[in-house]
Amino acid sequence: MESTNRSDSPISVEPKLTHGKAAILGFQHLLAMYSGDVIVPLLIGAYLHFTAMQMTYLVSVDIFMCGIATLLQVKRTPLTGVGLPVVLGCAIQAVQPLQQIGGTLGIASMYGAIISSGIFVLLISSLFAKIRGLFPPVVTGSIIAIIGFTLVPVAFENMGGGNLASKNFGDPKALIVAFSTVAIIVAVNVWGRGFIHSIAILIGILAGTIIASLLGLVSLTPVSEASWFRIPQPFYFGVPTFHWSAILTMIMVTLTTMIESTGVFFALGDLVGKSISQDDLKRGYRSEGIAAILGGIFNTFPYSTFSENVGVLQLSGVKSRKPIYYAAGFLIFLGLLPKVGALATVIPSSVLGGAMLVMFGIVGVQGVRVLQQVDFNQNKNILIATISIGMGLGSTVYPQLFHTLPQVIRMLCTNGIVIASISAVILNFLFNGYNHEL
């Protein structure tokens, strides 16, 4: 991953980027991650039969905490912050385990497990950061590629309407909106100039929403039903309780998110031209650990680095942290004003799916670019990339293959990003050993 144009210093803010442009770019980052973030409280709240008032609070405080978690990660301090242009959101792989914990042991146990998993991350952050030598380009390239490619099916699901079980899935109107969004993003990115080129995704999402509204696919009901103002309240759903089985489950989930975040850190480092050091990894893990602890205290969720926004950075060409600060500020603001925040929820899934297709594809290609650094004249490197990417894609398409395995193992094997990461690291260690130069 090393090259002559890389820097070990924090990414600086681009001086030519005005506050107005940075705010617009930050809003673009917000829209890119919004759907993937709010789906977690919606799924968990529905499973646990939350009331409308409880659901409104859960979504609002989750948005607020996404902003706090993002600030923790993007701002470097003596102990925390990877210092990269990164947005944090709910870890989607935590949905099923949290549903099970909340459904069997109660909501309080769910939040006790989240707090415990955050403490666990803080305790092992230094140790986990020492695995830097296990991530040469053949590993990081494979992981980054699989992060993008395994998320493409999520984009297609959203393009069809977001619900595979719905009889209206794949409705022609949804497909028109989705592919129109893709076409607009591509056109603006290819023929747009200057700042217009940088906000291709934002323009595509807004234009796609307008087209969807003309086709009758936009409803303002969520806006009218939302409240105007709400302050996050610690332990809103009760004081956390601690059960060892729930804690162990969430620790396993946390390990998967740490592996995924490691891949995203390297993807971002490669994108902005910064070498990711052991200290960077340590700071990044600590930030996510603190975010999880705060998530448990404010009764939300664990937070991890969002892959979606790597594609936004690549497509916009703006790699400064300045827009991310605005994105974090917008998230905090929207979390305090549920009615304003609800405006973003009116964007149809088909519009977001079209944008996701472009963004996830870009992340995947970014991984391919990293793999170009690898010496594939050596068969062992071909095997590392082949098997890890194959495992990631296979488990994403057919997770049923592992349905007979114990739950903890099944949770690892059915996450394409995690199983690809584990495969790549293990195979590289067996074939190439530990790279002390990284």
SETI-559400 format. One record per residue (C-alpha): residue number from 1; x, y, z. Coordinates in nm, 3 decimals, decimal comma. Example, Ala and Ser with C-alpha at 12.3 -4.5 7.8 and 13.67 -1.06 7.14 Angstrom:
2
     n        px        py        pz
     1     1,230    -0,450     0,780
     2     1,367    -0,106     0,714
//
This chain:
438
     n        px        py        pz
     1     0,000     0,000     0,000
     2     0,299     0,231     0,024
     3     0,376     0,476    -0,255
     4     0,568     0,796    -0,304
     5     0,260     1,017    -0,309
     6     0,141     0,907     0,031
     7     0,156     1,096     0,357
     8     0,157     0,985     0,716
     9     0,011     1,314     0,836
    10    -0,359     1,386     0,893
    11    -0,560     1,486     0,588
    12    -0,573     1,864     0,574
    13    -0,876     2,073     0,491
    14    -0,873     2,199     0,132
    15    -0,836     2,580     0,157
    16    -1,023     2,650    -0,169
    17    -1,339     2,472    -0,052
    18    -1,580     2,743     0,066
    19    -1,819     2,681     0,353
    20    -2,116     2,694     0,116
    21    -1,974     2,426    -0,112
    22    -1,859     2,217     0,184
    23    -2,212     2,231     0,328
    24    -2,362     2,110     0,000
    25    -2,107     1,830    -0,023
    26    -2,182     1,740     0,338
    27    -2,552     1,719     0,257
    28    -2,462     1,484    -0,028
    29    -2,280     1,257     0,218
    30    -2,584     1,268     0,447
    31    -2,825     1,158     0,175
    32    -2,588     0,882     0,064
    33    -2,586     0,721     0,408
    34    -2,933     0,817     0,535
    35    -3,127     0,518     0,406
    36    -2,870     0,266     0,525
    37    -2,871     0,426     0,866
    38    -3,242     0,468     0,942
    39    -3,321     0,114     0,824
    40    -3,161    -0,026     1,142
    41    -3,391     0,146     1,397
    42    -3,690     0,079     1,170
    43    -3,617    -0,295     1,152
    44    -3,539    -0,336     1,521
    45    -3,824    -0,114     1,638
    46    -4,075    -0,301     1,422
    47    -3,949    -0,639     1,543
    48    -3,980    -0,532     1,908
    49    -4,329    -0,383     1,847
    50    -4,236    -0,026     1,939
    51    -4,517     0,228     1,949
    52    -4,522     0,516     1,700
    53    -4,385     0,749     1,968
    54    -4,106     0,506     2,058
    55    -4,018     0,456     1,693
    56    -4,002     0,830     1,630
    57    -3,766     0,872     1,925
    58    -3,551     0,577     1,816
    59    -3,502     0,711     1,464
    60    -3,436     1,067     1,583
    61    -3,183     0,979     1,850
    62    -3,011     0,739     1,613
    63    -2,962     1,017     1,357
    64    -2,829     1,242     1,634
    65    -2,581     0,977     1,750
    66    -2,461     0,919     1,394
    67    -2,348     1,281     1,395
    68    -2,172     1,243     1,729
    69    -2,004     0,918     1,619
    70    -1,888     1,079     1,294
    71    -1,732     1,371     1,483
    72    -1,552     1,126     1,712
    73    -1,397     0,957     1,410
    74    -1,317     1,250     1,179
    75    -1,162     1,475     1,448
    76    -0,820     1,362     1,566
    77    -0,749     1,389     1,938
    78    -0,459     1,250     2,143
    79    -0,652     0,923     2,181
    80    -0,928     0,905     1,919
    81    -1,016     0,981     1,558
    82    -0,876     0,817     1,246
    83    -0,875     1,165     1,090
    84    -1,013     1,057     0,752
    85    -1,319     1,190     0,565
    86    -1,549     0,920     0,697
    87    -1,913     0,897     0,803
    88    -2,035     0,656     1,071
    89    -2,373     0,486     1,092
    90    -2,547     0,183     1,239
    91    -2,385    -0,152     1,169
    92    -2,641    -0,344     0,961
    93    -2,496    -0,679     1,071
    94    -2,610    -0,600     1,425
    95    -2,980    -0,607     1,332
    96    -3,053    -0,979     1,365
    97    -2,850    -1,032     1,686
    98    -3,010    -0,726     1,848
    99    -3,355    -0,844     1,747
   100    -3,287    -1,180     1,907
   101    -3,145    -1,029     2,227
   102    -3,426    -0,775     2,259
   103    -3,692    -1,033     2,181
   104    -3,570    -1,296     2,429
   105    -3,392    -1,107     2,708
   106    -3,557    -0,766     2,679
   107    -3,463    -0,422     2,552
   108    -3,255    -0,340     2,861
   109    -3,032    -0,641     2,795
   110    -2,987    -0,530     2,435
   111    -2,842    -0,197     2,544
   112    -2,630    -0,355     2,817
   113    -2,473    -0,576     2,550
   114    -2,404    -0,275     2,326
   115    -2,229    -0,088     2,610
   116    -2,025    -0,398     2,694
   117    -1,920    -0,445     2,331
   118    -1,802    -0,082     2,321
   119    -1,591    -0,135     2,632
   120    -1,450    -0,450     2,470
   121    -1,343    -0,250     2,163
   122    -1,167     0,007     2,382
   123    -0,980    -0,268     2,566
   124    -0,857    -0,449     2,254
   125    -0,804    -0,149     2,024
   126    -0,426    -0,141     2,077
   127    -0,392    -0,517     2,030
   128    -0,619    -0,527     1,724
   129    -0,427    -0,239     1,564
   130    -0,110    -0,449     1,565
   131    -0,250    -0,663     1,284
   132    -0,142    -0,395     1,032
   133     0,114    -0,635     0,888
   134    -0,164    -0,876     0,792
   135    -0,303    -0,627     0,539
   136    -0,076    -0,604     0,232
   137    -0,235    -0,492    -0,099
   138    -0,355    -0,842    -0,192
   139    -0,562    -0,847     0,128
   140    -0,680    -0,486     0,134
   141    -0,761    -0,489    -0,237
   142    -0,970    -0,804    -0,198
   143    -1,151    -0,663     0,105
   144    -1,222    -0,326    -0,057
   145    -1,348    -0,497    -0,374
   146    -1,580    -0,723    -0,178
   147    -1,711    -0,433     0,031
   148    -1,838    -0,276    -0,290
   149    -1,949    -0,582    -0,483
   150    -2,136    -0,754    -0,198
   151    -2,342    -0,438    -0,147
   152    -2,458    -0,423    -0,510
   153    -2,748    -0,664    -0,434
   154    -2,862    -0,417    -0,165
   155    -2,866    -0,147    -0,431
   156    -3,074    -0,368    -0,663
   157    -3,319    -0,446    -0,383
   158    -3,369    -0,075    -0,326
   159    -3,402    -0,009    -0,698
   160    -3,697    -0,247    -0,705
   161    -3,869    -0,072    -0,417
   162    -3,682    -0,195    -0,110
   163    -3,904    -0,489    -0,013
   164    -3,855    -0,821    -0,192
   165    -4,172    -0,960    -0,035
   166    -4,391    -0,681    -0,171
   167    -4,616    -0,762    -0,466
   168    -4,511    -0,427    -0,615
   169    -4,140    -0,510    -0,607
   170    -3,987    -0,428    -0,944
   171    -4,277    -0,205    -1,044
   172    -4,201    -0,031    -1,377
   173    -4,233     0,310    -1,210
   174    -3,966     0,217    -0,956
   175    -3,736     0,093    -1,230
   176    -3,785     0,410    -1,434
   177    -3,696     0,620    -1,129
   178    -3,395     0,403    -1,037
   179    -3,236     0,398    -1,380
   180    -3,316     0,765    -1,437
   181    -3,123     0,839    -1,118
   182    -2,828     0,633    -1,242
   183    -2,836     0,807    -1,581
   184    -2,846     1,154    -1,424
   185    -2,554     1,078    -1,190
   186    -2,347     0,942    -1,478
   187    -2,433     1,237    -1,705
   188    -2,349     1,500    -1,444
   189    -2,026     1,323    -1,351
   190    -1,912     1,291    -1,713
   191    -2,022     1,627    -1,852
   192    -2,049     1,838    -1,538
   193    -1,773     2,086    -1,465
   194    -1,626     2,219    -1,144
   195    -1,849     2,202    -0,839
   196    -2,144     2,062    -1,037
   197    -1,928     1,758    -1,115
   198    -1,858     1,713    -0,743
   199    -2,224     1,693    -0,645
   200    -2,335     1,447    -0,912
   201    -2,486     1,209    -0,654
   202    -2,680     1,487    -0,482
   203    -2,818     1,612    -0,814
   204    -2,911     1,258    -0,911
   205    -3,095     1,195    -0,584
   206    -3,285     1,525    -0,597
   207    -3,374     1,485    -0,966
   208    -3,476     1,123    -0,909
   209    -3,703     1,229    -0,625
   210    -3,870     1,489    -0,847
   211    -3,931     1,225    -1,115
   212    -4,068     0,988    -0,849
   213    -4,305     1,256    -0,720
   214    -4,439     1,309    -1,073
   215    -4,509     0,936    -1,084
   216    -4,686     0,943    -0,747
   217    -4,415     0,762    -0,551
   218    -4,344     1,033    -0,292
   219    -4,547     1,071     0,029
   220    -4,509     1,357     0,279
   221    -4,697     1,169     0,553
   222    -4,380     1,100     0,760
   223    -4,314     1,475     0,773
   224    -4,662     1,566     0,893
   225    -4,658     1,295     1,162
   226    -4,315     1,381     1,305
   227    -4,269     1,611     1,604
   228    -4,079     1,942     1,582
   229    -3,820     1,903     1,857
   230    -3,679     1,627     2,078
   231    -3,373     1,618     2,303
   232    -3,190     1,281     2,333
   233    -3,240     1,129     2,676
   234    -3,004     0,876     2,838
   235    -3,165     0,542     2,924
   236    -3,493     0,643     2,755
   237    -3,603     0,277     2,739
   238    -3,474     0,189     3,085
   239    -3,150     0,115     3,271
   240    -2,938    -0,146     3,087
   241    -2,904    -0,498     3,222
   242    -2,615    -0,732     3,148
   243    -2,639    -1,095     3,039
   244    -2,328    -1,286     2,941
   245    -2,488    -1,455     2,639
   246    -2,606    -1,122     2,499
   247    -2,267    -0,963     2,567
   248    -2,082    -1,248     2,393
   249    -2,311    -1,219     2,092
   250    -2,251    -0,847     2,059
   251    -1,875    -0,890     2,101
   252    -1,881    -1,124     1,801
   253    -2,078    -0,864     1,605
   254    -1,828    -0,599     1,711
   255    -1,536    -0,805     1,584
   256    -1,702    -0,828     1,243
   257    -1,754    -0,451     1,231
   258    -1,391    -0,392     1,330
   259    -1,276    -0,612     1,043
   260    -1,507    -0,430     0,803
   261    -1,396    -0,088     0,932
   262    -1,033    -0,189     0,884
   263    -1,102    -0,251     0,517
   264    -1,280     0,084     0,482
   265    -0,994     0,266     0,658
   266    -0,750     0,125     0,404
   267    -0,987     0,208     0,118
   268    -1,008     0,569     0,236
   269    -0,633     0,584     0,293
   270    -0,569     0,464    -0,060
   271    -0,821     0,713    -0,195
   272    -0,678     1,020    -0,021
   273    -0,313     0,915    -0,045
   274    -0,245     0,851     0,322
   275    -0,068     0,550     0,470
   276    -0,278     0,395     0,747
   277    -0,053     0,339     1,046
   278    -0,101     0,127     1,354
   279    -0,175     0,445     1,549
   280    -0,445     0,541     1,296
   281    -0,614     0,204     1,337
   282    -0,597     0,232     1,715
   283    -0,762     0,575     1,710
   284    -1,027     0,453     1,468
   285    -1,119     0,151     1,681
   286    -1,130     0,361     1,997
   287    -1,370     0,606     1,835
   288    -1,604     0,326     1,733
   289    -1,583     0,178     2,083
   290    -1,679     0,509     2,245
   291    -1,958     0,551     1,988
   292    -2,097     0,209     2,085
   293    -2,087     0,297     2,455
   294    -2,273     0,621     2,388
   295    -2,514     0,427     2,169
   296    -2,598     0,198     2,459
   297    -2,637     0,487     2,702
   298    -2,870     0,678     2,469
   299    -3,048     0,356     2,369
   300    -2,944     0,343     2,007
   301    -2,693     0,109     1,841
   302    -2,326     0,029     1,773
   303    -2,175     0,244     1,499
   304    -1,921     0,165     1,230
   305    -1,762     0,321     0,923
   306    -2,001     0,347     0,628
   307    -1,880     0,198     0,299
   308    -2,126     0,404     0,095
   309    -1,937     0,726     0,147
   310    -1,612     0,593     0,002
   311    -1,791     0,598    -0,332
   312    -1,911     0,954    -0,270
   313    -1,551     1,068    -0,215
   314    -1,431     0,897    -0,531
   315    -1,710     1,033    -0,747
   316    -1,697     1,389    -0,613
   317    -1,318     1,410    -0,621
   318    -1,330     1,615    -0,298
   319    -1,134     1,432    -0,027
   320    -1,132     1,697     0,245
   321    -1,275     1,642     0,593
   322    -1,454     1,978     0,579
   323    -1,776     1,842     0,419
   324    -1,781     1,559     0,674
   325    -1,793     1,810     0,959
   326    -2,097     1,964     0,792
   327    -2,252     1,619     0,743
   328    -2,205     1,547     1,115
   329    -2,358     1,883     1,204
   330    -2,657     1,817     0,980
   331    -2,709     1,475     1,140
   332    -2,706     1,624     1,489
   333    -2,944     1,900     1,378
   334    -3,185     1,656     1,212
   335    -3,177     1,436     1,521
   336    -3,300     1,729     1,730
   337    -3,571     1,823     1,476
   338    -3,754     1,504     1,377
   339    -3,991     1,685     1,141
   340    -3,701     1,828     0,943
   341    -3,519     1,498     0,952
   342    -3,829     1,322     0,819
   343    -3,788     1,515     0,492
   344    -3,502     1,286     0,400
   345    -3,722     0,980     0,455
   346    -3,956     1,079     0,172
   347    -3,684     0,995    -0,084
   348    -3,808     0,670    -0,247
   349    -3,599     0,355    -0,210
   350    -3,570     0,328    -0,587
   351    -3,391     0,665    -0,601
   352    -3,148     0,565    -0,327
   353    -3,097     0,228    -0,495
   354    -2,989     0,397    -0,818
   355    -2,738     0,611    -0,628
   356    -2,617     0,307    -0,433
   357    -2,551     0,112    -0,753
   358    -2,306     0,378    -0,867
   359    -2,144     0,425    -0,526
   360    -2,101     0,057    -0,444
   361    -1,968    -0,018    -0,789
   362    -1,708     0,254    -0,745
   363    -1,596     0,105    -0,413
   364    -1,557    -0,234    -0,579
   365    -1,349    -0,089    -0,862
   366    -1,136     0,094    -0,606
   367    -1,047    -0,248    -0,467
   368    -0,955    -0,367    -0,816
   369    -0,724    -0,066    -0,848
   370    -0,547    -0,167    -0,526
   371    -0,509    -0,523    -0,658
   372    -0,318    -0,381    -0,955
   373    -0,025    -0,335    -0,715
   374    -0,014    -0,711    -0,651
   375     0,228    -0,946    -0,826
   376    -0,017    -1,194    -0,979
   377     0,266    -1,382    -1,144
   378     0,272    -1,565    -0,811
   379    -0,006    -1,822    -0,797
   380    -0,043    -1,783    -0,421
   381    -0,159    -1,422    -0,465
   382    -0,409    -1,533    -0,728
   383    -0,545    -1,791    -0,483
   384    -0,572    -1,537    -0,200
   385    -0,778    -1,294    -0,409
   386    -0,979    -1,566    -0,585
   387    -1,089    -1,756    -0,276
   388    -1,155    -1,455    -0,053
   389    -1,359    -1,267    -0,316
   390    -1,538    -1,590    -0,411
   391    -1,626    -1,662    -0,047
   392    -1,755    -1,309    -0,001
   393    -1,974    -1,315    -0,311
   394    -2,095    -1,670    -0,248
   395    -2,202    -1,611     0,111
   396    -2,380    -1,293     0,005
   397    -2,583    -1,467    -0,266
   398    -2,642    -1,797    -0,081
   399    -2,614    -1,743     0,296
   400    -2,844    -2,046     0,338
   401    -2,537    -2,264     0,283
   402    -2,444    -2,209     0,649
   403    -2,790    -2,244     0,809
   404    -2,700    -2,563     0,999
   405    -2,400    -2,409     1,176
   406    -2,414    -2,265     1,532
   407    -2,545    -1,910     1,545
   408    -2,214    -1,740     1,627
   409    -2,032    -1,913     1,341
   410    -2,329    -1,858     1,110
   411    -2,320    -1,487     1,188
   412    -1,960    -1,469     1,069
   413    -2,004    -1,687     0,762
   414    -2,315    -1,516     0,626
   415    -2,154    -1,170     0,622
   416    -1,977    -1,153     0,285
   417    -1,740    -0,877     0,390
   418    -1,636    -1,053     0,709
   419    -1,584    -1,399     0,561
   420    -1,388    -1,250     0,270
   421    -1,172    -1,053     0,515
   422    -1,105    -1,358     0,732
   423    -1,025    -1,572     0,427
   424    -0,788    -1,314     0,280
   425    -0,603    -1,256     0,608
   426    -0,563    -1,627     0,688
   427    -0,457    -1,729     0,338
   428    -0,211    -1,440     0,310
   429    -0,060    -1,529     0,649
   430    -0,024    -1,894     0,545
   431     0,127    -1,814     0,204
   432     0,317    -1,488     0,265
   433     0,355    -1,463     0,643
   434     0,342    -1,140     0,844
   435     0,470    -0,830     0,661
   436     0,678    -0,637     0,915
   437     0,739    -0,353     0,668
   438     0,374    -0,240     0,668
//
